[in-house]
Amino acid sequence: MKTKQKATVKKVTSTNGSMVDISLKFNEGWSYSPAPESTDHVSIKERYELFIGGKFVKPIKGKYFATINPATEKKISEVANASSEDVDKAVKAARKAFGPWSSLPARERGKYVYRIARMMQEKARELAVIESIDGGKAIRESRDIDIPLAAAHFFYYAGWADKLDYAFPNKKPKPLGVAGQIIPWNFPLLMAAWKIAPAIAVGNTVILKSAETTPLTSLKLAEIIQEAGLPDGVVNIITGAGDTGAAIVNHPDIDKIAFTGSTSVGKIIQKAIAGTDKKATLELGGKAANIILDDAPLDQAVEGIINGIYFNQGHVCCAGSRLFVQEGVAETVIRKLKDRMQTLIVGDPLDKNTDIGAINSKEQLATINKYIKIGKKEGADFYQSACDIPERGYWCRPTLFLNVSQSHRIAQEEIFGPVLAVQTFRTVDEVIEKANNTPYGLSAGIWTDKGSKIFNITSKLRAGVIWANTYNKFDPASPFGGYKESGFGREGGLPGLQAYLNLG
Ligand code: ADP
């Protein structure tokens, strides 16, 4: 299928007063031939078991569930549904492994973590394809962002393993014990790396549960871990849904819960562990403000807006889903943004030209469509690119709403899809107030030519991560986490290590 974009006619007044057509002709010369990523090097089993105590074992109750390719709606494989008995088995394996693992010389632990990173790099192409098949994300993103970053987290924390006395001088850092780790479906392997790498580097053992729609790269990681010869039980990887997650949270022999997911489940977890000795880090939802000042480099800012909201189909907790544009440049920014949206290719996640892949699941597509309906009903102006989308699978064209007001639900609630809510502002004080008027506080973006404005605004925004003249940039050395309903605790960097240590 060739992808063709449609034109929209736009006219502006030229300096001599005549009307000039400046619309880009998307139906001329904007088509691409397919460039599919090869899949012949990929091996996916028909069925996966649970990785407990260094072995792949059948679930005690013998239950399995299917994982679906959201771009084709076809079953890819089936994975075990871990019961609370399986969770208990995994916790016992992790507890047994904790003593020997935590007393291993730190340098030796670092070598294992490093070996896992190297093996992830060796299998990067396979991991990228599986990530795209299982979760729907464009291969360009899984190949260039998810998988390299996941390996980078293992490299980074491998380096810290034997340097804790320098990282935390005079503190005598000690591992916490057994960590229960629950991850979401938007960055499956990357989230597994964020959680596992720092935990084991400093001597903890873990039970990780992947999300129900994207279990496959975690299971591939389990194969890598087995091949790397990591001592049995140091990392246990299980699959299942919310009740499996709850069994981890409620297990009495777990010392720490690390959770990334929705704010609603984060609240359930916090209630469940209240009054226990369990430590926790919760990385929850977001509704980030992406702020464009009138002195910003507008073309770069438009790229930043696109990357901020349409990266990974908008399935990003730190997505720049609320756009604030200063009034003087609003018309130009919106025109450029709409043009850029028309060039985005939505479709086959395995095609290297694809910008926006499949929505992760039928349920998530229903949620996004619900919010699009709400936005229209609330009276915001709806705009969607006119691109073709495949007949089968779960898709959503890049979407924006103009004339949104603060009270609209599409400006307040996390949609977790390619839907942008646009507002304008006049003064810096006004935009700071609007940007902070949200229950969330995970991330924000600011675009301006002036460093002084960046320092002023970033110091007043209540968000854990703030990007200036860029967006959605991640690095293992950089801590990530939120305020308010976006959760607490940090992952990445030294704070990410500290979250797995007792500092005496
Ligand atoms: P989303 O709504 O985006 O799917 P969730 O917060 O429901 O996000 O899911 C994130 C992770 O939390 C998944 O691995 C999911 O299985 C798990 N989960 C869901 N409910 C619970 C729960 N009550 N306790 C622990 N984990 C849960």
Boltz pocket constraint, residues with backbone or C-beta under 6 A from the ligand:
constraints:
  - pocket:
      binder: B
      contacts: [[A, 182], [A, 183], [A, 184], [A, 185], [A, 209], [A, 210], [A, 211], [A, 212], [A, 240], [A, 241], [A, 242], [A, 243], [A, 244], [A, 245], [A, 246], [A, 247], [A, 249], [A, 260], [A, 261], [A, 262], [A, 263], [A, 265], [A, 266], [A, 268], [A, 269]]
      max_distance: 6.0
